[in-house]
Amino acid sequence: MGEEEKKDAEEPKAEGAETPAETPAEEAPAEEVTESAVGQPVKFAPLQGEEMGEGKENLDLILDVSTKITVELGRTKMLIKDVLNLNIGSVIEINKLAGEPVDVMVNNKLVAKGEVVVINENFGVRITEIVGAEQRIRKLGGE
């Protein structure tokens, strides 16, 4: 680059002159999008209900998905010093009475209640009640 070319490159441009990167043409589409998005309401197609049995194909897609089942016998709170004092043979008192239903949880959500049974020397749970949505919500609230 010659001396004169360097001077031309360093000289400030006249007021009001814009470089190609500063042209307002780049901002125009954003204004158009804003105006059209605000000016026209969104229209949705009407919802159509499914008849019983039509959603079965969708349910079939997840029938082999594994879930975590937990049976909660009861709960309690303990001080750390009491936990550190636990030994073999220690008894922990929980918040449920003997014979009271246990909670059956699926992925940590209460879904049923049942009673503890023994099957071939193993514990099991016989479902006695399926928990409705209202009762699950009450359980979340700590009632």
DRENPA-3360 file (N, C-alpha, C; in nm, 2 decimals, always signed):
BEGIN
1 = MGEEEKKD = +0.08/-0.12/+0.00/+0.00/+0.00/+0.00/+0.09/+0.12/+0.00 ~ +0.06/+0.22/-0.08/+0.14/+0.34/-0.09/+0.10/+0.44/+0.02 ~ +0.17/+0.55/+0.03/+0.15/+0.65/+0.13/+0.01/+0.71/+0.12 ~ -0.03/+0.74/+0.00/-0.16/+0.81/-0.02/-0.27/+0.71/+0.01 ~ -0.26/+0.58/-0.02/-0.37/+0.49/+0.01/-0.38/+0.47/+0.17 ~ -0.27/+0.47/+0.24/-0.28/+0.46/+0.39/-0.35/+0.59/+0.44 ~ -0.32/+0.71/+0.39/-0.39/+0.83/+0.44/-0.54/+0.82/+0.42 ~ -0.58/+0.77/+0.30/-0.72/+0.76/+0.26/-0.79/+0.66/+0.36;
9 = AEEPKAEG = -0.72/+0.56/+0.40/-0.78/+0.46/+0.49/-0.80/+0.51/+0.63 ~ -0.70/+0.60/+0.67/-0.71/+0.65/+0.80/-0.80/+0.77/+0.82 ~ -0.83/+0.84/+0.71/-0.91/+0.96/+0.72/-1.05/+0.93/+0.76 ~ -1.11/+1.01/+0.85/-1.25/+0.99/+0.89/-1.34/+1.02/+0.78 ~ -1.45/+0.96/+0.77/-1.55/+0.98/+0.67/-1.63/+1.10/+0.70 ~ -1.69/+1.16/+0.61/-1.78/+1.28/+0.63/-1.90/+1.24/+0.71 ~ -1.95/+1.34/+0.78/-2.07/+1.31/+0.87/-2.18/+1.26/+0.78 ~ -2.25/+1.16/+0.84/-2.37/+1.11/+0.77/-2.33/+0.99/+0.68;
17 = AETPAETP = -2.20/+0.98/+0.64/-2.16/+0.87/+0.56/-2.16/+0.74/+0.64 ~ -2.21/+0.63/+0.58/-2.21/+0.51/+0.65/-2.13/+0.40/+0.58 ~ -2.07/+0.31/+0.66/-2.00/+0.20/+0.60/-2.10/+0.09/+0.57 ~ -2.07/+0.00/+0.48/-2.17/-0.11/+0.45/-2.22/-0.18/+0.57 ~ -2.15/-0.20/+0.68/-2.19/-0.28/+0.79/-2.29/-0.19/+0.88 ~ -2.30/-0.06/+0.86/-2.38/+0.02/+0.94/-2.51/+0.06/+0.87 ~ -2.54/+0.00/+0.76/-2.66/+0.04/+0.69/-2.79/-0.01/+0.76 ~ -2.89/+0.07/+0.76/-3.01/+0.03/+0.84/-3.09/-0.08/+0.77;
25 = AEEAPAEE = -3.05/-0.13/+0.65/-3.12/-0.23/+0.58/-3.13/-0.36/+0.66 ~ -3.02/-0.38/+0.75/-3.02/-0.51/+0.83/-3.13/-0.51/+0.93 ~ -3.17/-0.39/+0.98/-3.27/-0.38/+1.09/-3.41/-0.39/+1.03 ~ -3.43/-0.37/+0.91/-3.57/-0.37/+0.85/-3.64/-0.50/+0.87 ~ -3.58/-0.61/+0.85/-3.66/-0.74/+0.87/-3.71/-0.75/+1.01 ~ -3.63/-0.71/+1.11/-3.68/-0.73/+1.25/-3.80/-0.65/+1.27 ~ -3.81/-0.53/+1.22/-3.93/-0.44/+1.24/-4.05/-0.51/+1.17 ~ -4.03/-0.56/+1.05/-4.14/-0.62/+0.98/-4.19/-0.74/+1.05;
33 = VTESAVGQ = -4.10/-0.83/+1.11/-4.15/-0.94/+1.18/-4.22/-0.90/+1.31 ~ -4.18/-0.80/+1.38/-4.25/-0.75/+1.50/-4.39/-0.71/+1.46 ~ -4.40/-0.63/+1.36/-4.53/-0.57/+1.32/-4.62/-0.68/+1.28 ~ -4.58/-0.78/+1.20/-4.67/-0.88/+1.15/-4.70/-0.98/+1.27 ~ -4.61/-1.00/+1.36/-4.64/-1.09/+1.47/-4.74/-1.03/+1.57 ~ -4.74/-0.90/+1.58/-4.83/-0.83/+1.67/-4.96/-0.81/+1.60 ~ -4.96/-0.78/+1.48/-5.08/-0.74/+1.40/-5.18/-0.85/+1.37 ~ -5.14/-0.97/+1.36/-5.23/-1.08/+1.33/-5.24/-1.18/+1.44;
41 = PVKFAPLQ = -5.36/-1.21/+1.48/-5.38/-1.31/+1.59/-5.36/-1.45/+1.53 ~ -5.31/-1.54/+1.62/-5.29/-1.68/+1.58/-5.42/-1.75/+1.58 ~ -5.43/-1.84/+1.48/-5.55/-1.92/+1.47/-5.52/-2.07/+1.48 ~ -5.59/-2.14/+1.57/-5.56/-2.28/+1.58/-5.67/-2.36/+1.53 ~ -5.64/-2.48/+1.48/-5.75/-2.58/+1.43/-5.83/-2.62/+1.55 ~ -5.95/-2.65/+1.54/-6.03/-2.70/+1.65/-5.98/-2.84/+1.70 ~ -5.99/-2.86/+1.83/-5.95/-2.98/+1.89/-6.05/-3.09/+1.87 ~ -6.01/-3.21/+1.84/-6.10/-3.32/+1.83/-6.07/-3.42/+1.93;
49 = GEEMGEGK = -6.16/-3.47/+2.01/-6.14/-3.57/+2.11/-6.12/-3.71/+2.05 ~ -6.05/-3.79/+2.12/-6.03/-3.93/+2.08/-6.14/-4.01/+2.15 ~ -6.18/-4.11/+2.08/-6.28/-4.20/+2.14/-6.20/-4.30/+2.22 ~ -6.26/-4.37/+2.31/-6.20/-4.47/+2.39/-6.13/-4.58/+2.30 ~ -6.01/-4.61/+2.33/-5.94/-4.72/+2.26/-5.86/-4.66/+2.15 ~ -5.88/-4.54/+2.10/-5.80/-4.49/+1.99/-5.66/-4.46/+2.04 ~ -5.63/-4.42/+2.17/-5.50/-4.39/+2.22/-5.42/-4.52/+2.26 ~ -5.48/-4.64/+2.24/-5.41/-4.76/+2.29/-5.28/-4.78/+2.21;
57 = ENLDLILD = -5.27/-4.74/+2.09/-5.15/-4.75/+2.01/-5.04/-4.67/+2.07 ~ -5.07/-4.55/+2.12/-4.97/-4.47/+2.19/-4.93/-4.53/+2.32 ~ -5.02/-4.59/+2.40/-4.98/-4.65/+2.52/-4.89/-4.77/+2.50 ~ -4.91/-4.84/+2.39/-4.83/-4.96/+2.36/-4.68/-4.92/+2.34 ~ -4.66/-4.80/+2.30/-4.52/-4.76/+2.28/-4.44/-4.75/+2.41 ~ -4.50/-4.74/+2.53/-4.43/-4.73/+2.65/-4.45/-4.84/+2.75 ~ -4.52/-4.95/+2.71/-4.55/-5.06/+2.80/-4.42/-5.13/+2.85 ~ -4.31/-5.13/+2.78/-4.19/-5.20/+2.82/-4.09/-5.10/+2.88;
65 = VSTKITVE = -4.13/-4.98/+2.92/-4.04/-4.89/+2.98/-4.03/-4.92/+3.13 ~ -3.91/-4.93/+3.18/-3.89/-4.97/+3.32/-3.91/-4.85/+3.41 ~ -3.98/-4.88/+3.53/-4.00/-4.78/+3.63/-3.95/-4.83/+3.77 ~ -3.93/-4.74/+3.86/-3.88/-4.77/+3.99/-4.00/-4.78/+4.08 ~ -4.03/-4.89/+4.15/-4.14/-4.91/+4.24/-4.08/-4.91/+4.38 ~ -4.13/-4.83/+4.47/-4.09/-4.83/+4.61/-4.21/-4.85/+4.70 ~ -4.19/-4.93/+4.80/-4.29/-4.95/+4.90/-4.24/-4.89/+5.03 ~ -4.31/-4.79/+5.08/-4.26/-4.72/+5.19/-4.34/-4.77/+5.31;
73 = LGRTKMLI = -4.27/-4.83/+5.41/-4.33/-4.88/+5.53/-4.36/-4.76/+5.62 ~ -4.28/-4.66/+5.63/-4.30/-4.55/+5.72/-4.18/-4.46/+5.72 ~ -4.19/-4.35/+5.79/-4.08/-4.25/+5.80/-4.06/-4.21/+5.94 ~ -3.95/-4.15/+5.97/-3.92/-4.09/+6.10/-3.81/-3.99/+6.08 ~ -3.79/-3.90/+6.18/-3.68/-3.81/+6.19/-3.60/-3.84/+6.31 ~ -3.46/-3.83/+6.29/-3.37/-3.87/+6.40/-3.26/-3.76/+6.40 ~ -3.21/-3.74/+6.52/-3.09/-3.65/+6.53/-2.97/-3.73/+6.48 ~ -2.87/-3.66/+6.44/-2.75/-3.73/+6.39/-2.68/-3.81/+6.50;
81 = KDVLNLNI = -2.68/-3.76/+6.62/-2.62/-3.84/+6.73/-2.69/-3.97/+6.75 ~ -2.83/-3.98/+6.73/-2.90/-4.10/+6.74/-2.87/-4.20/+6.63 ~ -2.86/-4.14/+6.51/-2.82/-4.23/+6.39/-2.68/-4.29/+6.41 ~ -2.59/-4.21/+6.47/-2.46/-4.27/+6.49/-2.45/-4.37/+6.60 ~ -2.56/-4.37/+6.69/-2.56/-4.47/+6.79/-2.64/-4.60/+6.75 ~ -2.68/-4.61/+6.63/-2.75/-4.73/+6.58/-2.66/-4.85/+6.57 ~ -2.70/-4.96/+6.62/-2.62/-5.09/+6.62/-2.71/-5.20/+6.56 ~ -2.65/-5.31/+6.54/-2.73/-5.43/+6.51/-2.83/-5.46/+6.62;
89 = GSVIEINK = -2.95/-5.48/+6.58/-3.06/-5.50/+6.68/-3.13/-5.37/+6.73 ~ -3.08/-5.26/+6.69/-3.15/-5.13/+6.72/-3.29/-5.13/+6.65 ~ -3.38/-5.07/+6.72/-3.52/-5.06/+6.66/-3.55/-4.91/+6.64 ~ -3.60/-4.88/+6.52/-3.63/-4.75/+6.48/-3.78/-4.74/+6.47 ~ -3.84/-4.65/+6.55/-3.99/-4.63/+6.55/-4.02/-4.54/+6.44 ~ -4.12/-4.58/+6.36/-4.17/-4.51/+6.24/-4.31/-4.45/+6.27 ~ -4.36/-4.37/+6.17/-4.48/-4.30/+6.19/-4.61/-4.38/+6.15 ~ -4.60/-4.51/+6.13/-4.71/-4.59/+6.10/-4.74/-4.70/+6.20;
97 = LAGEPVDV = -4.86/-4.73/+6.22/-4.90/-4.84/+6.32/-4.89/-4.97/+6.25 ~ -4.87/-5.08/+6.33/-4.87/-5.21/+6.27/-5.01/-5.24/+6.21 ~ -5.01/-5.30/+6.09/-5.13/-5.32/+6.01/-5.18/-5.21/+5.93 ~ -5.12/-5.09/+5.95/-5.16/-4.97/+5.87/-5.11/-4.99/+5.72 ~ -5.19/-4.94/+5.62/-5.15/-4.96/+5.48/-5.01/-4.90/+5.46 ~ -4.93/-4.96/+5.37/-4.81/-4.90/+5.32/-4.83/-4.83/+5.19 ~ -4.74/-4.73/+5.16/-4.75/-4.65/+5.04/-4.67/-4.72/+4.93 ~ -4.73/-4.73/+4.81/-4.67/-4.79/+4.69/-4.64/-4.67/+4.60;
105 = MVNNKLVA = -4.52/-4.65/+4.57/-4.47/-4.53/+4.49/-4.42/-4.58/+4.36 ~ -4.45/-4.51/+4.25/-4.40/-4.53/+4.12/-4.32/-4.41/+4.08 ~ -4.19/-4.42/+4.06/-4.10/-4.31/+4.03/-4.12/-4.20/+4.13 ~ -4.13/-4.23/+4.26/-4.14/-4.14/+4.37/-4.28/-4.07/+4.38 ~ -4.38/-4.12/+4.31/-4.51/-4.06/+4.31/-4.61/-4.17/+4.37 ~ -4.68/-4.13/+4.47/-4.78/-4.22/+4.54/-4.89/-4.26/+4.44 ~ -4.90/-4.39/+4.42/-5.01/-4.44/+4.33/-5.10/-4.54/+4.39 ~ -5.06/-4.60/+4.50/-5.15/-4.70/+4.57/-5.11/-4.72/+4.71;
113 = KGEVVVIN = -5.20/-4.79/+4.78/-5.17/-4.83/+4.92/-5.20/-4.98/+4.92 ~ -5.13/-5.04/+5.02/-5.15/-5.19/+5.02/-5.11/-5.24/+5.16 ~ -5.12/-5.37/+5.17/-5.08/-5.44/+5.30/-4.97/-5.53/+5.28 ~ -4.88/-5.54/+5.38/-4.76/-5.63/+5.37/-4.81/-5.77/+5.38 ~ -4.76/-5.86/+5.29/-4.78/-6.00/+5.30/-4.65/-6.08/+5.29 ~ -4.65/-6.20/+5.33/-4.53/-6.29/+5.31/-4.56/-6.39/+5.21 ~ -4.47/-6.40/+5.11/-4.49/-6.50/+5.00/-4.36/-6.58/+4.99 ~ -4.36/-6.71/+5.02/-4.24/-6.79/+5.02/-4.13/-6.73/+5.09;
121 = ENFGVRIT = -4.15/-6.68/+5.21/-4.05/-6.62/+5.30/-4.00/-6.49/+5.25 ~ -4.06/-6.43/+5.15/-4.03/-6.30/+5.10/-4.15/-6.20/+5.13 ~ -4.12/-6.07/+5.15/-4.22/-5.98/+5.17/-4.28/-5.94/+5.03 ~ -4.41/-5.90/+5.04/-4.48/-5.85/+4.92/-4.58/-5.75/+4.97 ~ -4.65/-5.69/+4.87/-4.76/-5.60/+4.90/-4.88/-5.63/+4.82 ~ -4.99/-5.65/+4.89/-5.12/-5.67/+4.82/-5.19/-5.53/+4.81 ~ -5.22/-5.49/+4.69/-5.28/-5.35/+4.66/-5.42/-5.36/+4.72 ~ -5.45/-5.26/+4.80/-5.58/-5.25/+4.86/-5.66/-5.12/+4.81;
129 = EIVGAEQR = -5.58/-5.02/+4.76/-5.64/-4.90/+4.72/-5.55/-4.83/+4.61 ~ -5.62/-4.78/+4.51/-5.55/-4.70/+4.41/-5.57/-4.56/+4.44 ~ -5.47/-4.48/+4.45/-5.48/-4.34/+4.50/-5.52/-4.25/+4.39 ~ -5.62/-4.17/+4.41/-5.66/-4.07/+4.31/-5.57/-3.95/+4.31 ~ -5.59/-3.86/+4.21/-5.51/-3.74/+4.19/-5.53/-3.65/+4.31 ~ -5.65/-3.63/+4.36/-5.67/-3.54/+4.48/-5.59/-3.59/+4.60 ~ -5.59/-3.72/+4.63/-5.52/-3.77/+4.74/-5.37/-3.76/+4.72 ~ -5.32/-3.78/+4.60/-5.18/-3.76/+4.57/-5.13/-3.62/+4.60;
137 = IRKLGGE = -5.22/-3.52/+4.56/-5.18/-3.38/+4.58/-5.18/-3.35/+4.73 ~ -5.28/-3.40/+4.81/-5.28/-3.38/+4.95/-5.16/-3.44/+5.02 ~ -5.11/-3.55/+4.97/-4.99/-3.62/+5.02/-4.87/-3.53/+5.00 ~ -4.86/-3.46/+4.89/-4.75/-3.37/+4.86/-4.75/-3.25/+4.95 ~ -4.87/-3.21/+5.00/-4.88/-3.10/+5.09/-4.84/-3.13/+5.23 ~ -4.82/-3.26/+5.26/-4.78/-3.30/+5.39/-4.90/-3.33/+5.49 ~ -5.02/-3.34/+5.44/-5.14/-3.36/+5.52/-5.14/-3.51/+5.56;
% end
